Amino acid sequence: MGEAKNRGTYEDRKLKAITNKVDLLTKEMVDMNDPNMYFLKQGYEFLKNALHPDDWNTRRAKIIDYLKSRPTNYAEKNARVRFKEDEITWYIFLCEEFFKFPLISNPSQMARISPLIIRLGSHVNLLKQVENIDKKLKELVKKYRNNPDGVLFELIVAASYLDQGYEVKFIEESAQQKKPDLFICKGDEKYYIECKRLQQRTDYADKERGLFLESWTDIKCFLLENFPNFWFDINIKCELVDNNKLELMSKFSQLNPRNNRISYSDDEIDMVGERQNIEKINKYLSRNYVKCESYVFAKLLGDNLVYGFCERTYDVEFHPYIISLASAPIMGMMVGKINKFIGVTRHFTNSESMSKKSREIKRHVSEAITQLEEYKPSIVHVLYEAMEDAIVENLRWSKIEEKMKELESGLDVNTSVKVHRLQYYESEKLFDICETIKVWGRELQFKPFVIIPNT
């Protein structure tokens, strides 16, 4: 008993045991000697240092309060953990949590932001030497705290040019006149730079998703009761946004839940469903830490009906296991034994839906070119994230090429347009990303990649 007291209280010993287990798991999951881990830490600390410590503590506390109010059932409407009110602090917070223990961060959101933060981190020393960098960082963490992606893109483009030996200057914004974002020079070379970061998804896609989820919510209790442990694949052939939500109950009521594989088709949808092996799933969960919102978990539930960045929804009755090191229970929640679940992968294949989600970029490029009329020579960088399924994104790229060819005929010899397409791939890695770049107008001899960190 005396020896136990010397080793601390029961709670002290319990915390130490958890910490030791976490340290061991972290070494197995992530190679902290990987240069990208060093740059990720450098990058998020570079952003965090733009905040006064008191401001950081206040904003971090708001995130934790928000997370503590989230329900542990991810199927509930207010269960999303993303903190949109202060996204730049949310990005920093996610990185900070990751370095506590990789499992308690949010895997899908870390996969998106970590390449950008790593890119910043690999050029911190160069960026610190840039004129007006402190003012730009203050804008990022204050003025653009709710919508930081545009300024992050400016910083990353600046880092790319610094890496190639250019001097870089951030041009101050003006309420009276639209100005470029950057001025770069090297010897006799001088360019004005405009950066355009497009919205992640269209408003149309968000409305479409919302209407489907309303339809799904109407029947999920029925499905859990009558079709436990099924994963469905639904192809929606009708347009939802300008019509009513789907009436799914009448369709599912015609199916026989005793079959292990079921199918249904009418004018609105094509559907298949497969009963999954819950014993096999629970055996895996008993041996591994798995987060409820992770791709690994979705793939475990849906098997071959789930693939990277498919649109999916699932409802699960399970026993949670909370890792106490997390700043809020929902961040440290792992899936324990599952009682039952239902899930669905959805596709929208009607032509109207695909056309409206595959928006092209001509308007944004035209606005940037007009903005740079008095600033020559100029380079426009446009970044968009390919967040829809492959068919929609291929259609979008075809539209972009068609519209940019039209626009290119009117470009003068002193204008270059670079389009950057980021495609994320879901996997067990921290991130898996591909960047596609195409240039219209004046061809300039720069290094091709400005986003993806070197590995």
C-alpha positions in Angstrom: 0.0 0.0 0.0 2.8 2.4 0.9 4.5 1.8 -2.5 1.2 2.5 -4.3 0.9 5.8 -2.4 4.4 6.7 -3.5 3.4 6.2 -7.1 0.5 8.6 -6.6 -3.3 8.3 -6.2 -5.4 5.9 -8.2 -6.3 8.7 -10.7 -2.7 9.6 -11.1 -1.7 6.0 -11.9 -4.7 5.6 -14.2 -3.7 8.8 -16.1 -0.1 7.7 -16.3 -1.1 4.3 -17.7 -3.3 5.9 -20.3 -0.5 8.3 -21.3 2.0 5.5 -21.7 -0.5 3.6 -23.9 -1.1 6.7 -25.9 2.6 7.3 -26.4 3.1 3.7 -27.6 0.2 4.0 -30.0 1.4 7.3 -31.4 4.8 5.8 -32.2 3.0 3.0 -34.0 0.7 5.3 -36.0 2.9 8.3 -36.9 6.6 8.6 -37.5 7.3 11.9 -35.7 10.7 11.9 -37.3 9.1 12.4 -40.7 10.0 16.0 -41.9 6.3 16.6 -42.6 5.5 16.2 -38.9 8.1 18.8 -38.1 6.7 21.2 -40.7 3.1 20.6 -39.5 4.2 21.7 -36.1 6.1 24.7 -37.4 3.1 25.7 -39.5 0.4 25.6 -36.9 2.7 27.4 -34.4 3.4 30.0 -37.0 -0.3 30.7 -37.2 -0.9 30.4 -33.4 1.8 32.9 -32.7 -0.1 35.5 -34.6 -2.6 35.5 -31.7 -2.0 37.1 -28.4 -1.8 34.3 -25.7 -4.9 35.6 -24.0 -6.8 35.8 -27.3 -5.8 32.2 -28.1 -6.9 30.9 -24.7 -10.3 32.7 -25.0 -10.9 31.4 -28.5 -9.7 27.9 -27.7 -12.0 27.8 -24.7 -14.9 28.7 -26.9 -14.1 25.7 -29.2 -13.9 23.4 -26.2 -17.2 24.6 -24.8 -18.8 24.1 -28.3 -17.3 20.5 -28.5 -18.5 19.6 -25.0 -22.1 20.6 -26.1 -22.0 18.2 -29.1 -24.0 15.0 -28.7 -22.0 11.8 -28.9 -24.5 10.4 -31.5 -23.1 11.6 -34.8 -26.5 11.0 -36.5 -28.1 14.0 -34.6 -28.4 17.3 -36.5 -26.1 19.3 -34.2 -23.5 16.6 -33.9 -21.0 18.1 -36.4 -17.8 19.0 -34.7 -16.5 21.6 -37.2 -16.3 25.0 -35.6 -17.3 27.4 -38.4 -17.5 30.5 -36.2 -13.7 30.7 -36.0 -12.2 28.4 -38.6 -8.6 29.5 -38.4 -8.6 28.8 -34.6 -10.3 25.5 -35.4 -7.4 24.6 -37.8 -4.8 25.5 -35.1 -6.8 23.6 -32.5 -7.0 20.4 -34.6 -3.2 20.5 -35.2 -2.6 21.0 -31.5 -4.8 18.1 -30.6 -3.1 15.9 -33.2 0.3 16.4 -31.5 -1.3 15.4 -28.1 -2.4 12.1 -29.7 -3.2 11.6 -33.4 -6.4 9.6 -32.7 -8.1 12.5 -30.9 -8.0 14.9 -33.8 -10.6 14.8 -36.6 -9.2 12.6 -39.4 -11.3 13.9 -42.3 -10.6 17.6 -41.5 -6.9 17.0 -40.8 -6.6 15.3 -44.2 -7.8 18.5 -45.8 -5.8 21.1 -43.8 -2.6 19.3 -43.0 -1.0 19.6 -46.5 -1.6 23.4 -46.4 -0.2 23.8 -42.9 2.8 21.6 -43.8 3.5 23.8 -46.8 3.5 26.9 -44.6 5.6 25.2 -42.0 8.3 24.3 -44.5 8.7 28.0 -45.5 8.2 29.7 -42.1 11.7 31.2 -42.0 11.3 32.7 -45.5 7.8 34.0 -44.8 8.9 35.8 -41.7 11.2 38.0 -43.8 8.4 39.2 -46.0 7.3 42.8 -45.7 3.9 43.2 -44.2 3.8 39.5 -43.1 2.7 40.4 -39.6 -0.2 42.5 -40.9 -1.2 39.7 -43.2 -1.2 37.2 -40.4 -3.3 39.5 -38.2 -5.8 39.8 -41.0 -6.0 36.1 -41.2 -6.6 35.5 -37.5 -8.9 38.5 -37.0 -10.6 39.8 -40.1 -10.8 36.5 -41.9 -11.2 34.2 -38.9 -14.5 32.8 -40.2 -13.2 32.3 -43.8 -9.4 31.9 -43.7 -8.9 29.7 -46.8 -8.4 32.6 -49.2 -5.6 34.2 -47.1 -4.0 30.8 -46.5 -3.8 30.3 -50.2 -2.1 33.7 -50.6 0.5 32.7 -48.0 1.1 29.4 -49.8 1.5 31.0 -53.2 3.9 33.5 -51.6 5.9 30.7 -50.1 6.2 29.0 -53.5 7.7 32.2 -55.1 10.0 32.7 -52.1 11.2 29.2 -52.6 12.1 30.1 -56.2 14.2 33.1 -55.1 11.7 35.9 -55.7 11.2 38.8 -53.3 7.6 38.9 -52.2 5.5 41.8 -51.0 1.9 41.6 -49.8 -0.1 44.5 -51.2 -2.4 46.2 -48.7 -6.1 46.1 -49.3 -7.9 49.2 -50.3 -11.6 50.0 -49.9 -11.5 52.4 -52.8 -9.7 50.2 -55.4 -9.3 46.5 -56.1 -5.6 45.6 -56.0 -3.5 42.5 -56.5 -2.6 40.3 -53.6 1.2 40.1 -54.1 4.1 41.8 -55.9 7.1 39.6 -56.7 10.4 40.4 -58.4 13.7 38.7 -59.1 16.3 40.8 -61.1 14.5 42.2 -64.1 11.4 40.0 -63.6 8.4 41.6 -62.0 4.9 40.2 -61.6 1.6 41.1 -59.9 -0.2 38.2 -58.4 -3.9 37.6 -57.8 -5.1 34.6 -55.8 -8.6 33.2 -56.0 -9.7 30.4 -53.7 -13.2 29.1 -54.6 -15.9 27.9 -52.3 -15.5 24.2 -51.4 -18.9 23.1 -52.5 -21.8 24.8 -54.4 -24.9 25.9 -52.5 -26.8 23.6 -54.8 -24.8 20.6 -53.5 -25.5 21.6 -49.9 -29.2 21.9 -50.5 -29.3 18.6 -52.3 -27.5 16.9 -49.4 -29.9 18.5 -46.9 -33.0 17.3 -48.8 -31.7 13.7 -48.9 -30.8 13.7 -45.2 -34.4 14.9 -44.4 -35.7 12.0 -46.4 -33.3 9.6 -44.7 -34.2 10.9 -41.2 -37.9 10.1 -41.8 -37.1 6.4 -42.2 -33.9 5.7 -40.2 -35.8 4.3 -37.1 -37.8 2.0 -39.4 -34.6 0.8 -41.0 -32.7 0.2 -37.8 -35.7 -1.9 -36.6 -36.4 -3.8 -39.8 -33.0 -3.8 -41.7 -30.4 -3.8 -39.0 -26.8 -4.0 -40.2 -27.6 -3.3 -43.8 -25.6 -0.8 -45.9 -27.5 0.6 -48.9 -26.3 2.1 -52.2 -28.9 4.5 -53.6 -28.6 6.1 -57.0 -31.0 9.1 -57.1 -32.2 9.7 -60.7 -34.5 12.6 -60.1 -33.6 16.2 -59.1 -34.3 17.1 -55.5 -33.5 20.8 -55.1 -36.4 22.2 -57.1 -38.8 19.4 -56.1 -40.0 17.7 -52.9 -37.8 15.4 -50.8 -37.8 11.7 -51.6 -40.5 9.6 -50.1 -38.5 6.5 -49.2 -40.8 4.6 -46.8 -43.0 3.3 -49.6 -39.9 2.0 -51.4 -38.3 0.3 -48.4 -41.6 -1.2 -47.4 -41.6 -3.4 -50.5 -38.3 -5.0 -49.6 -37.8 -8.3 -47.7 -35.4 -7.8 -44.8 -34.8 -11.6 -44.4 -32.7 -11.5 -47.6 -28.9 -10.7 -47.2 -28.9 -8.8 -50.5 -31.9 -6.7 -51.7 -32.6 -4.4 -54.6 -35.2 -2.0 -55.8 -35.7 0.3 -58.8 -38.3 2.8 -60.0 -38.3 6.1 -61.9 -36.7 8.0 -59.0 -34.0 5.6 -57.6 -32.0 2.5 -58.1 -31.0 0.8 -54.9 -29.1 -2.2 -53.6 -28.6 -3.3 -50.0 -26.2 -5.7 -48.4 -26.3 -7.2 -44.9 -23.0 -6.8 -43.2 -21.2 -9.2 -40.9 -21.5 -7.5 -37.5 -19.5 -10.2 -35.7 -16.6 -9.5 -38.0 -16.9 -5.8 -37.5 -17.0 -6.1 -33.7 -14.0 -8.4 -33.7 -12.0 -5.7 -35.5 -13.3 -3.0 -33.1 -12.2 -5.1 -30.1 -8.6 -5.0 -31.4 -8.4 -1.4 -32.7 -9.2 2.2 -31.8 -11.6 3.5 -34.5 -13.3 6.9 -34.6 -16.9 7.1 -35.5 -16.5 9.8 -38.2 -13.5 8.2 -39.8 -13.2 6.7 -43.3 -11.9 3.5 -41.7 -15.1 3.1 -39.7 -17.4 3.8 -42.7 -15.4 1.3 -44.8 -15.7 -1.2 -42.0 -19.5 -0.8 -42.0 -20.1 -0.6 -45.7 -17.4 -2.8 -47.1 -17.4 -2.6 -51.0 -20.3 -0.1 -51.0 -18.1 2.5 -49.4 -15.1 4.2 -51.3 -13.1 7.3 -50.8 -15.0 10.5 -50.6 -18.3 8.9 -51.5 -21.4 10.7 -50.0 -22.5 8.6 -47.1 -24.6 8.6 -44.0 -24.9 6.1 -41.2 -26.6 5.6 -37.9 -25.0 3.4 -35.3 -26.0 2.1 -31.9 -22.7 1.4 -30.1 -20.9 1.5 -26.8 -18.4 4.4 -26.9 -15.0 4.4 -25.4 -13.7 7.8 -24.4 -9.9 8.6 -24.4 -9.7 11.0 -21.4 -6.7 12.9 -22.9 -9.0 14.7 -25.4 -10.0 18.3 -24.7 -13.7 17.2 -25.1 -15.4 13.8 -25.0 -16.5 13.8 -28.6 -12.9 14.3 -29.8 -11.7 11.3 -27.8 -14.7 9.1 -28.6 -13.8 5.7 -30.1 -16.3 3.0 -31.2 -16.7 0.1 -28.9 -19.1 -2.8 -29.5 -21.8 -2.2 -32.0 -25.4 -3.3 -31.3 -26.7 -2.5 -34.8 -26.4 0.1 -37.6 -27.7 1.2 -41.0 -25.8 3.1 -43.6 -26.2 4.5 -47.1 -24.0 5.6 -50.0 -25.8 8.1 -52.2 -25.2 9.2 -55.8 -27.1 11.9 -57.7 -26.9 11.0 -61.4 -29.6 13.2 -63.0 -28.1 15.6 -65.6 -29.5 18.7 -63.9 -27.8 17.9 -60.6 -24.5 17.1 -62.2 -24.5 20.2 -64.3 -25.2 22.6 -61.4 -22.6 21.0 -59.2 -19.9 21.0 -61.9 -19.4 24.8 -61.9 -16.7 26.3 -64.0 -14.4 29.2 -63.1 -14.6 31.7 -66.0 -16.4 34.4 -64.0 -13.8 34.3 -61.2 -10.9 34.4 -63.7 -12.6 37.3 -65.6 -13.0 39.3 -62.4 -9.3 38.7 -61.5 -8.1 39.8 -65.0 -10.2 42.9 -64.8 -8.8 43.6 -61.4 -5.3 43.4 -62.8 -5.8 45.6 -65.9 -3.5 48.3 -64.5 -1.0 45.9 -63.1 1.2 44.2 -65.7 2.7 41.6 -66.2 0.3 39.6 -64.0 -0.4 36.0 -62.9 -3.7 34.7 -61.7 -3.8 31.7 -59.4 -7.1 29.9 -59.0 -7.5 27.1 -56.6 -10.5 24.8 -56.2 -11.1 21.6 -54.3 -12.6 18.6 -56.1 -15.1 17.5 -53.5 -17.8 15.9 -55.7 -17.8 12.4 -57.2 -15.5 11.5 -60.1 -18.3 11.9 -62.8 -19.1 15.5 -61.6 -15.5 16.5 -61.3 -14.6 15.2 -64.7 -17.5 17.2 -66.1 -16.3 20.3 -64.3 -12.8 19.9 -65.6 -14.2 19.6 -69.2 -16.2 22.8 -68.6 -13.2 24.6 -67.2 -11.0 23.7 -70.3 -13.8 24.7 -72.7 -14.4 28.1 -71.0 -10.7 28.9 -70.5 -10.0 28.3 -74.1 -12.6 30.9 -74.9 -11.1 33.3 -72.4 -7.5 32.6 -73.5 -8.1 34.1 -76.9 -8.6 37.5 -75.3 -5.6 37.4 -72.9 -2.8 39.8 -73.6 0.8 38.6 -73.8 1.5 39.8 -70.2 -1.2 37.7 -68.5 -0.9 34.1 -67.2 -3.6 32.1 -65.5 -2.8 29.0 -63.4 -5.6 26.7 -62.3 -4.9 24.4 -59.3 -7.2 21.5 -58.7 -6.8 19.7 -55.4 -8.1 16.1 -55.2 -8.2 14.4 -51.8 -8.2 10.7 -51.4 -9.5 9.0 -48.2 -7.1 6.5 -46.7 -5.5 5.5 -43.4 -2.7 8.1 -44.1 -2.7 11.5 -42.5 -3.4 12.9 -45.9 -3.4 11.7 -49.5 -3.7 14.5 -52.1 -3.1 15.1 -55.8 -2.6 18.5 -57.3 -3.4 19.1 -61.0 -2.2 22.4 -62.6 -2.9 23.8 -66.0 -1.7 27.1 -67.4 -3.5 29.4 -69.9 -2.1 32.5 -71.5 1.6 33.3 -71.1 3.7 30.2 -70.2 6.0 31.0 -67.3 8.9 28.8 -66.1 8.1 28.2 -62.5 8.2 25.1 -60.4 5.0 23.3 -61.0 3.7 22.6 -57.5 2.8 25.3 -55.0 0.5 23.4 -52.7 1.6 19.8 -52.1 4.5 19.5 -49.6 7.6 17.7 -50.8 7.8 14.2 -49.4 
